Amino acid sequence: MKQTIFKTASLGIQHVLAMYAGAVIVPLIIGGALHFNGQQLAYLVSLDILTSGMATLLQVWQNRFFGIGLPIVLGCTFTAVGPIIAIGGQYGLSAIYGSILVSGIIVMFIAKFFGKIIRFFPPVVTGSVVTIIGLTLIPVAMNDVAGGQGSKDFGSVSNIALAFGTLLFIIILYRFSKGFLRAISILLGLLVGTIAAAFMGKVNFSSVGEASWFHMVSPLHFALPSFQLAPIITMTLVAIVSLVESSGVYFALSDITGRKLTEADLVKGYRAEGLASVIGAFFNSFPYTTYSQNVGLVQFSGVKDKKVIYTVGGILVFLGFVPKIAALTTVIPTSVLGGAMIAMFGMVIASGIKMLSKVDFSSQENLLIIACSVVMGLGVTTVPNLFAHLPDSIKILTNSGIVAGSFTAIFLNFVFHIKKPAKQKNVMEVKNQIA
């Protein structure tokens, strides 16, 4: 599909809308927990949008030193929310930024080591991880369909109607359209859903009116970094967990785009995430990782051009300097987003199942790996207090269903299949050899 500037921009906006809600909820939660006032909170959100764009550009720009070069969008990792709040409450803001800075540097140094774990990711592992990512996102979509957790009209008929009306519009458009219209069906669904919500009195433009048109972003706005061992260890664990999550996204996009990943590609991808965290600390923002909801959008739209992701990065950077325009995306009702999320998150699951189709299902070991990892992923997601009494340093690895399921798949694959190290440069060769 030949892309004009308008088409590329529209596809980029679609990606921004897909990740925007997830991107801004992190600073809203953290800022609220750390008792930021309204002005500080608005500034923190703008910082997060800006640095998300910068992190995305770092990852999609493939060069000699960093960048995996896949159509990936980055945002603040949800895994970091709890630890950041805990560090801020006990050690203060400066310790948060010091720990993010050091953890990013550590990731850049250990990226070469992580690039050597390719043999631990055959299709039975990568397929399980990607499937788990999609499955654990289902509660997020369903809560948004109902209007968002804590909303006064949670589960109301109007919210349900908006959500499934949006989804139905997307499905119909995808069924009966071709080319560009099909590619931006999610964006058009969000637009039509928001218009319908406006007629129902569910769209509030007050945030747009209160936001300023332009502001300058200054580095180290909230605090200078300080360095203490416990916060650094905690945030380094968070960073390592994020690398595991990102690996599943890398392999999912590798499968979707048909591009074979090498060990060097993975190293540059991990290194880009470490550099993004360093930049996040410099701007008093957050650590950044790949956003899986945008993987579903790549699969759904069928558009894999990196120009679109460059556009996403540019839009996010621009929005970081123009709060009033950025605030426009916040008027989309949660239930409308939820309807679109059903399609996007479902495509992540479908992508994982497609990857699992390469697995030898006659092997009971493979069936056990899939079974245990998926159950662990869903189990921790549905029963989040399962490991509540474990030490905080361990809970970082067990509080996320994605992480718990991923480590289960990796561990069981090691138990059943890994025997002797094999030096292979091409990821797909290693995956085929182990599988």
MONORSUL-V23000 format. One record per residue. N is the residue number from 1. RES is the residue in one small letter. D_CENTER is the distance of its C-alpha to the mean C-alpha in Angstrom with 2 decimals. Layout:
n->N res->RES d_center->D_CENTER
n->N res->RES d_center->D_CENTER
This chain:
n->1 res->m d_center->26.65
n->2 res->k d_center->28.05
n->3 res->q d_center->25.89
n->4 res->t d_center->27.52
n->5 res->i d_center->26.10
n->6 res->f d_center->25.77
n->7 res->k d_center->23.88
n->8 res->t d_center->21.44
n->9 res->a d_center->20.96
n->10 res->s d_center->20.53
n->11 res->l d_center->17.85
n->12 res->g d_center->16.03
n->13 res->i d_center->16.49
n->14 res->q d_center->15.12
n->15 res->h d_center->11.73
n->16 res->v d_center->12.01
n->17 res->l d_center->13.01
n->18 res->a d_center->10.25
n->19 res->m d_center->7.58
n->20 res->y d_center->10.48
n->21 res->a d_center->11.13
n->22 res->g d_center->7.94
n->23 res->a d_center->8.47
n->24 res->v d_center->12.14
n->25 res->i d_center->12.32
n->26 res->v d_center->11.51
n->27 res->p d_center->14.51
n->28 res->l d_center->16.51
n->29 res->i d_center->16.39
n->30 res->i d_center->17.05
n->31 res->g d_center->19.61
n->32 res->g d_center->21.34
n->33 res->a d_center->21.66
n->34 res->l d_center->23.10
n->35 res->h d_center->25.48
n->36 res->f d_center->24.58
n->37 res->n d_center->26.88
n->38 res->g d_center->25.93
n->39 res->q d_center->26.36
n->40 res->q d_center->24.37
n->41 res->l d_center->21.48
n->42 res->a d_center->21.53
n->43 res->y d_center->21.66
n->44 res->l d_center->18.73
n->45 res->v d_center->16.55
n->46 res->s d_center->17.97
n->47 res->l d_center->17.33
n->48 res->d d_center->13.64
n->49 res->i d_center->13.51
n->50 res->l d_center->15.81
n->51 res->t d_center->14.15
n->52 res->s d_center->10.71
n->53 res->g d_center->13.05
n->54 res->m d_center->14.91
n->55 res->a d_center->12.11
n->56 res->t d_center->11.12
n->57 res->l d_center->14.88
n->58 res->l d_center->15.37
n->59 res->q d_center->13.15
n->60 res->v d_center->14.60
n->61 res->w d_center->18.06
n->62 res->q d_center->19.46
n->63 res->n d_center->22.49
n->64 res->r d_center->24.63
n->65 res->f d_center->22.75
n->66 res->f d_center->18.98
n->67 res->g d_center->16.43
n->68 res->i d_center->15.61
n->69 res->g d_center->16.40
n->70 res->l d_center->14.10
n->71 res->p d_center->12.61
n->72 res->i d_center->9.14
n->73 res->v d_center->7.41
n->74 res->l d_center->6.23
n->75 res->g d_center->5.99
n->76 res->c d_center->7.52
n->77 res->t d_center->6.65
n->78 res->f d_center->8.10
n->79 res->t d_center->10.32
n->80 res->a d_center->12.16
n->81 res->v d_center->13.29
n->82 res->g d_center->16.31
n->83 res->p d_center->17.50
n->84 res->i d_center->17.40
n->85 res->i d_center->19.44
n->86 res->a d_center->21.75
n->87 res->i d_center->22.36
n->88 res->g d_center->23.01
n->89 res->g d_center->25.39
n->90 res->q d_center->27.32
n->91 res->y d_center->27.30
n->92 res->g d_center->26.43
n->93 res->l d_center->24.07
n->94 res->s d_center->25.47
n->95 res->a d_center->24.52
n->96 res->i d_center->20.85
n->97 res->y d_center->20.81
n->98 res->g d_center->23.10
n->99 res->s d_center->20.98
n->100 res->i d_center->17.79
n->101 res->l d_center->20.12
n->102 res->v d_center->21.76
n->103 res->s d_center->18.73
n->104 res->g d_center->17.37
n->105 res->i d_center->20.87
n->106 res->i d_center->21.07
n->107 res->v d_center->17.96
n->108 res->m d_center->19.64
n->109 res->f d_center->22.81
n->110 res->i d_center->21.62
n->111 res->a d_center->19.48
n->112 res->k d_center->22.68
n->113 res->f d_center->23.02
n->114 res->f d_center->19.59
n->115 res->g d_center->20.49
n->116 res->k d_center->23.38
n->117 res->i d_center->21.52
n->118 res->i d_center->21.16
n->119 res->r d_center->23.99
n->120 res->f d_center->22.11
n->121 res->f d_center->19.75
n->122 res->p d_center->22.11
n->123 res->p d_center->21.12
n->124 res->v d_center->21.85
n->125 res->v d_center->19.13
n->126 res->t d_center->16.44
n->127 res->g d_center->17.29
n->128 res->s d_center->17.24
n->129 res->v d_center->13.86
n->130 res->v d_center->12.24
n->131 res->t d_center->14.49
n->132 res->i d_center->13.57
n->133 res->i d_center->9.82
n->134 res->g d_center->11.19
n->135 res->l d_center->13.99
n->136 res->t d_center->12.35
n->137 res->l d_center->10.46
n->138 res->i d_center->14.02
n->139 res->p d_center->15.24
n->140 res->v d_center->12.68
n->141 res->a d_center->13.96
n->142 res->m d_center->17.50
n->143 res->n d_center->17.64
n->144 res->d d_center->16.67
n->145 res->v d_center->19.27
n->146 res->a d_center->21.79
n->147 res->g d_center->21.13
n->148 res->g d_center->18.71
n->149 res->q d_center->19.71
n->150 res->g d_center->22.74
n->151 res->s d_center->23.78
n->152 res->k d_center->27.53
n->153 res->d d_center->27.46
n->154 res->f d_center->24.96
n->155 res->g d_center->25.83
n->156 res->s d_center->28.41
n->157 res->v d_center->29.78
n->158 res->s d_center->28.68
n->159 res->n d_center->24.99
n->160 res->i d_center->25.23
n->161 res->a d_center->27.18
n->162 res->l d_center->24.74
n->163 res->a d_center->21.73
n->164 res->f d_center->23.68
n->165 res->g d_center->25.57
n->166 res->t d_center->22.44
n->167 res->l d_center->21.37
n->168 res->l d_center->24.98
n->169 res->f d_center->25.16
n->170 res->i d_center->22.13
n->171 res->i d_center->23.75
n->172 res->i d_center->27.16
n->173 res->l d_center->26.04
n->174 res->y d_center->24.26
n->175 res->r d_center->27.45
n->176 res->f d_center->30.02
n->177 res->s d_center->28.54
n->178 res->k d_center->28.05
n->179 res->g d_center->26.51
n->180 res->f d_center->24.92
n->181 res->l d_center->25.18
n->182 res->r d_center->23.46
n->183 res->a d_center->20.60
n->184 res->i d_center->20.01
n->185 res->s d_center->20.77
n->186 res->i d_center->17.55
n->187 res->l d_center->18.43
n->188 res->l d_center->22.03
n->189 res->g d_center->21.23
n->190 res->l d_center->19.45
n->191 res->l d_center->22.48
n->192 res->v d_center->25.06
n->193 res->g d_center->23.52
n->194 res->t d_center->23.58
n->195 res->i d_center->27.16
n->196 res->a d_center->28.21
n->197 res->a d_center->26.77
n->198 res->a d_center->28.74
n->199 res->f d_center->31.91
n->200 res->m d_center->31.21
n->201 res->g d_center->30.91
n->202 res->k d_center->27.27
n->203 res->v d_center->26.05
n->204 res->n d_center->26.61
n->205 res->f d_center->27.00
n->206 res->s d_center->28.12
n->207 res->s d_center->25.00
n->208 res->v d_center->25.64
n->209 res->g d_center->29.26
n->210 res->e d_center->28.66
n->211 res->a d_center->26.22
n->212 res->s d_center->27.90
n->213 res->w d_center->27.93
n->214 res->f d_center->27.27
n->215 res->h d_center->26.73
n->216 res->m d_center->26.69
n->217 res->v d_center->24.03
n->218 res->s d_center->25.69
n->219 res->p d_center->24.38
n->220 res->l d_center->24.85
n->221 res->h d_center->25.48
n->222 res->f d_center->25.22
n->223 res->a d_center->26.45
n->224 res->l d_center->27.36
n->225 res->p d_center->25.62
n->226 res->s d_center->27.68
n->227 res->f d_center->27.42
n->228 res->q d_center->28.01
n->229 res->l d_center->27.61
n->230 res->a d_center->26.05
n->231 res->p d_center->23.08
n->232 res->i d_center->22.59
n->233 res->i d_center->22.68
n->234 res->t d_center->20.24
n->235 res->m d_center->17.59
n->236 res->t d_center->18.30
n->237 res->l d_center->17.64
n->238 res->v d_center->14.25
n->239 res->a d_center->13.60
n->240 res->i d_center->15.03
n->241 res->v d_center->12.98
n->242 res->s d_center->9.73
n->243 res->l d_center->11.68
n->244 res->v d_center->12.41
n->245 res->e d_center->8.94
n->246 res->s d_center->8.38
n->247 res->s d_center->11.81
n->248 res->g d_center->11.12
n->249 res->v d_center->8.72
n->250 res->y d_center->11.57
n->251 res->f d_center->14.17
n->252 res->a d_center->12.83
n->253 res->l d_center->12.93
n->254 res->s d_center->16.14
n->255 res->d d_center->17.60
n->256 res->i d_center->16.72
n->257 res->t d_center->18.12
n->258 res->g d_center->20.92
n->259 res->r d_center->20.57
n->260 res->k d_center->21.66
n->261 res->l d_center->19.84
n->262 res->t d_center->22.20
n->263 res->e d_center->22.07
n->264 res->a d_center->22.28
n->265 res->d d_center->19.20
n->266 res->l d_center->17.13
n->267 res->v d_center->18.92
n->268 res->k d_center->18.13
n->269 res->g d_center->14.40
n->270 res->y d_center->14.53
n->271 res->r d_center->16.95
n->272 res->a d_center->14.87
n->273 res->e d_center->12.20
n->274 res->g d_center->15.33
n->275 res->l d_center->16.81
n->276 res->a d_center->13.90
n->277 res->s d_center->14.40
n->278 res->v d_center->18.09
n->279 res->i d_center->17.78
n->280 res->g d_center->15.77
n->281 res->a d_center->18.72
n->282 res->f d_center->21.21
n->283 res->f d_center->20.10
n->284 res->n d_center->19.82
n->285 res->s d_center->16.12
n->286 res->f d_center->13.35
n->287 res->p d_center->11.73
n->288 res->y d_center->8.66
n->289 res->t d_center->6.22
n->290 res->t d_center->4.46
n->291 res->y d_center->1.85
n->292 res->s d_center->4.38
n->293 res->q d_center->6.20
n->294 res->n d_center->7.40
n->295 res->v d_center->8.76
n->296 res->g d_center->10.79
n->297 res->l d_center->11.99
n->298 res->v d_center->13.20
n->299 res->q d_center->14.96
n->300 res->f d_center->16.32
n->301 res->s d_center->17.64
n->302 res->g d_center->18.83
n->303 res->v d_center->18.31
n->304 res->k d_center->17.18
n->305 res->d d_center->18.89
n->306 res->k d_center->17.35
n->307 res->k d_center->19.40
n->308 res->v d_center->17.08
n->309 res->i d_center->14.14
n->310 res->y d_center->16.77
n->311 res->t d_center->17.61
n->312 res->v d_center->14.14
n->313 res->g d_center->14.36
n->314 res->g d_center->17.91
n->315 res->i d_center->17.34
n->316 res->l d_center->14.89
n->317 res->v d_center->17.48
n->318 res->f d_center->20.22
n->319 res->l d_center->18.80
n->320 res->g d_center->18.59
n->321 res->f d_center->22.35
n->322 res->v d_center->23.22
n->323 res->p d_center->22.26
n->324 res->k d_center->24.38
n->325 res->i d_center->22.62
n->326 res->a d_center->19.17
n->327 res->a d_center->20.63
n->328 res->l d_center->21.48
n->329 res->t d_center->18.01
n->330 res->t d_center->18.33
n->331 res->v d_center->21.34
n->332 res->i d_center->19.53
n->333 res->p d_center->20.43
n->334 res->t d_center->17.94
n->335 res->s d_center->19.80
n->336 res->v d_center->19.47
n->337 res->l d_center->15.67
n->338 res->g d_center->16.02
n->339 res->g d_center->18.24
n->340 res->a d_center->15.90
n->341 res->m d_center->13.05
n->342 res->i d_center->15.68
n->343 res->a d_center->16.00
n->344 res->m d_center->12.43
n->345 res->f d_center->11.40
n->346 res->g d_center->14.89
n->347 res->m d_center->14.48
n->348 res->v d_center->11.79
n->349 res->i d_center->14.57
n->350 res->a d_center->17.17
n->351 res->s d_center->15.64
n->352 res->g d_center->15.78
n->353 res->i d_center->19.31
n->354 res->k d_center->20.29
n->355 res->m d_center->19.46
n->356 res->l d_center->21.47
n->357 res->s d_center->24.34
n->358 res->k d_center->25.16
n->359 res->v d_center->25.89
n->360 res->d d_center->29.53
n->361 res->f d_center->29.75
n->362 res->s d_center->33.37
n->363 res->s d_center->32.23
n->364 res->q d_center->32.19
n->365 res->e d_center->30.16
n->366 res->n d_center->27.27
n->367 res->l d_center->27.57
n->368 res->l d_center->27.53
n->369 res->i d_center->24.39
n->370 res->i d_center->22.53
n->371 res->a d_center->24.24
n->372 res->c d_center->23.68
n->373 res->s d_center->20.02
n->374 res->v d_center->19.12
n->375 res->v d_center->21.45
n->376 res->m d_center->20.05
n->377 res->g d_center->16.46
n->378 res->l d_center->17.83
n->379 res->g d_center->20.47
n->380 res->v d_center->18.44
n->381 res->t d_center->16.25
n->382 res->t d_center->19.51
n->383 res->v d_center->21.55
n->384 res->p d_center->19.43
n->385 res->n d_center->22.72
n->386 res->l d_center->23.72
n->387 res->f d_center->23.57
n->388 res->a d_center->24.39
n->389 res->h d_center->27.48
n->390 res->l d_center->26.07
n->391 res->p d_center->26.00
n->392 res->d d_center->23.06
n->393 res->s d_center->22.40
n->394 res->i d_center->22.10
n->395 res->k d_center->20.16
n->396 res->i d_center->17.14
n->397 res->l d_center->17.16
n->398 res->t d_center->18.14
n->399 res->n d_center->16.46
n->400 res->s d_center->13.24
n->401 res->g d_center->14.08
n->402 res->i d_center->11.55
n->403 res->v d_center->13.21
n->404 res->a d_center->16.63
n->405 res->g d_center->16.57
n->406 res->s d_center->15.38
n->407 res->f d_center->18.11
n->408 res->t d_center->20.55
n->409 res->a d_center->20.12
n->410 res->i d_center->20.49
n->411 res->f d_center->23.45
n->412 res->l d_center->25.24
n->413 res->n d_center->24.92
n->414 res->f d_center->26.51
n->415 res->v d_center->29.21
n->416 res->f d_center->30.12
n->417 res->h d_center->29.59
n->418 res->i d_center->29.38
n->419 res->k d_center->32.90
n->420 res->k d_center->33.46
n->421 res->p d_center->31.19
n->422 res->a d_center->31.13
n->423 res->k d_center->30.67
n->424 res->q d_center->28.77
n->425 res->k d_center->27.09
n->426 res->n d_center->25.51
n->427 res->v d_center->22.59
n->428 res->m d_center->23.90
n->429 res->e d_center->27.35
n->430 res->v d_center->26.25
n->431 res->k d_center->24.34
n->432 res->n d_center->27.46
n->433 res->q d_center->29.74
n->434 res->i d_center->28.16
n->435 res->a d_center->27.54
